[in-house]
Amino acid sequence: MPEATQYIFSDSKTTAGRAIEDSFVAEHNKRAERINRAWRYYEGEHDLPLKVQKDGYDDNVIVNHVGNLADKLVAFMIGDGISFDAGGDGAETETDEQIRELWEQNRGDIMQNNIALSGAIEGHCAVRLVPLEDSEYPRLTRIRQGHFAAFWNPFDMSDVLWYRLQHQAGGMGRRIDYVRGAVTETGVDHSADGWLEIVYQLDKVVSGSVIDSTATWKLVSVEPWEYPFPPIVDWQNLPNPNGYYGLDDVKGAIKLNNALNFILSNIQRIIKHYAAPKTIGLGFSTGDLIETKVGGFFTVNRPKTETDIFNLEMQSDLGSSMQMAAIVAESLWQSGGMIDPQTMKDRIGQLTNFGLRVLFSDALKKTEKKRLLYSEGFEQICKYALALSGRAVPDKVVTIWPDVLPEDEGVVSNALLQELDHGIISKRTYRAIRGYDEQEELDRLAEEAAQNPNIGGSILGLLAGNNAFNRGQVG
């Protein structure tokens, strides 16, 4: 839930309306609790594994791998930034420039990073497009999943009947439903074209921020939305075939981070109590000790043959505990599809591009899976925003993602030169891949040929044909 077949106004007192409201509240509060906990862990506010001692000393050790994992996943997916190609043909058009302006106006790099991060933590992404009178393009706002819900056809989860945005705090609340269809005498006809914006405000004051099914909502306005699409674009962070909302990246990591914190905290407490040797005395009582004035030294008023004093030290360096902590930490990173940085810190310089891709194969596959979902969302945002701004909407918008892993420049260059030498690619293709401007390089080569007549014929011969650089062919 919430599955639904018919929109019912929130101020309705019908049994069907109450059933939908109860389902929404139950699902919303459950999701909000999970999401809030996930954000707490991302920010390092973990549950304490040990009780703080009565003297106020805190043995708890908190290592925030959840936050590091989420940041690493976002960095893998976003990399140096994404761009868009209107039409998907690689040609620079006016629409490409308009899409760039749209994202620049909405702080594109930061917005895209925030969307990806919220998806990793919350499991689902939603963006609202708000038309502005004083701006060419709509404003893009990330919707927190604690304020978002969708109601869908129970027989087709992709068929959304309405979206809900809701905030409730301090006895005040506001609800906005974007409903597909048109108002009729009997309610809402979902088969009609268009969308409606239906606004409510909380009529009954309730305490706290948890949404209460007993709250009553007062209808404020019902306005038609002038476009054939809703002002909301949403998508899953990871595929969830059994639910509308996607899967997050940190659910398993949170449990393992708790286990790691517990192990490390216990190691900390053991070290605190037993790291220093304990002095043991045999054959006398504390009353037989006599303190001298030399550095707090004690003597024993007993014959030497009747007493024994020695230091008792730990018989273990807690190696097995540290090994257990390492296993849990590695499993934590693997739960998110990533490699524990500690396991490869001494091997980075020894790995080739191929070796890195094999090592990060799970992370690469997961990143590609996420990119498929995010591409659909970003591309839909571009199309809706162009329509809202009165621009022509292309049939296709393609998201261009950066390479996930860095490549060895020498390896790439040598491979391209071999392809060029064997006639697999042209010099124009070579220059394009290497990032050279075709016309600029041709002009420079012609200039060099004019300045040096001895090699001019050779260079002009290369310019005239499509011969490879290293074939020994000139003219």
Summary of the structure (lengths in Angstrom):
residues: 475
radius of gyration: 32.9
end to end distance: 73.3
largest distance: 108.3
contacts: 1315
relative contact order: 0.12
helix: 44%
strand: 20%
